[in-house]
């Protein structure tokens, strides 16, 4: 008996195959969608650092009027899309050193060109750092390195004067370092370094930056002696000895100590000159007789020698003794008057 496939059966088989095909296609599409989602998530999890550029920022909080320089500025990278267009770049910094801020800056904030003002607007005072003073010193060719000092140079200043000597020595020239490693702010009226050496103007004074205490010492030193400048290398920051040098040290001569004056020994008691017979003699004076311990001289014939404990003298030496053979105090007599000097 031959089987005969009817049309409805064929339709059912076709529908079943179509359903299986659509199911397989759905699985493939879902799988592809899942894989695409995973790849997108992986790509999102990978952080790509943004492009950065170097800008000049404040090293710490600064107030308005602060002069910018290497001491208070730093270089930091910031994202390029966040950097202001007028932010100061490192290659522009050297041309802006010495300018002052027109507003305050917070630590890490970029320096903008529009907040900088040329220091020349405020004159030389704008170049003086806070807590520092500018002092002008009169100089000549000898004590100004032959007039070759320029604004921005760093120098040591020596003080020379005659130190008072002792009783046996005269005053001697002495020199010592008064201050060291100070910056020259101006030479004469020029406070910007000339680009051409021929443009430098002659000067008879220099202006240096000093601490208030050093400024007071410098004022006294200018009136008491001479000031001489020693030019330093701009990169030399080493301290030098502050010991004084005088002419004796250069010549290898030690100051002589004054010898103590020897005085003759003076004996106690007055000097006595005893006259008589025309002879003059000096003798060491003896103590004046003590009334309580005096030598009794006999005033009557047959008087005995001195007693070991003579009696006390009477009220008047001119009065005689009360009985014969008694002794009384009589001052010693000399052939000439006793002179005491």
Steps between C-alpha positions, in 0.01 A plus 500: 500500500665807380495797726390817356618836643223737499530879462425580863788283612735677264388832638564385855848380412580831328375698797713290735812549294432873482460519876830319554674737259361807669602364839857442383514848350372647825772318697767633266372856525475486877851360524635773279320768704640363823853492361468858375380615843794332671748665266346842560520451876863393475579804290327726752695345789834590340584863617697689240697790661414832346761706322678747733709813464752668736394831657639729773303485826530661845714295737297625799234761574608843376354842567443782255817696429730200546793492258524170313826308478651153539444516877120512484421339162497135381427303181210252499329292226124554457253354247520682169123542479498670844798731454407866447623642173687782683673269751871575534719236332848404628668648191334835578593507868845663471352806330244540781734470800485816710143585408240525774152352544197726476289251697557220748575143389426175679750218521508303172302759304639576152655842441316692228661768288223749573562494877865604464615859511843634415703592808610824333151638559577518872866599459784338692282437805308235307822299467568495874388173656272503800696507826807638318625860482686688226799709612712732286878500558743761365778336295791592275712311248700329776215362706259427213717258295610783270139598433421166335220402737160449334145458633446135588861435606567342839775641722664486843554827688814553708536753782838663566592737782783580743457298817620674820828364636619432854723722714812378319359462144353750259168458317519243219298451178252212536266344240219248539203369299192697598237330279530243224307371198277805459331599175568829323163658418628808323819679399440871521153553351512190281310199637477297181801324357604657171497265201809668361810568709542839333153600618604471867514840669765610754389509860618615843263288710351154507174381653502158666234291670560435872309377799392777739768398752777495238379838371552656844851354524581629152391855588736502800782347293473772231556768762773315691720376213512390135282252311647285221303270265621154396333357189369141521425239237118495457492129592730531804300481823779385735551694822842654571683548829396798711832528686671839495841562341728787607840636395676311779369169363618585147849594622527211743544739793336436834388798703733556792359493844588798715740401780373575848676795660708398804462738787749522786395342821388761746567415860230552749534805718639849439860579404708658773787745461717512811719806531812559704867554424412625153435145373185416307370147513178323419379207698202278505255663737408322815149503639416786727529411867193355653405692811407175670839340418765771526859504626541666838804724533653559845452852629681461832848385590534142596197402300477136426473347159173455317248279665362215302153650532540877524218694666260705298604860436355776709253748362773761440855402398637825647403402855761328710467166667331471836806352676875471448610223273165487313490504123279696268446510122714755318495530120833424333716797417713558188785738436292646210124527445329188359375556148240266364397504135 
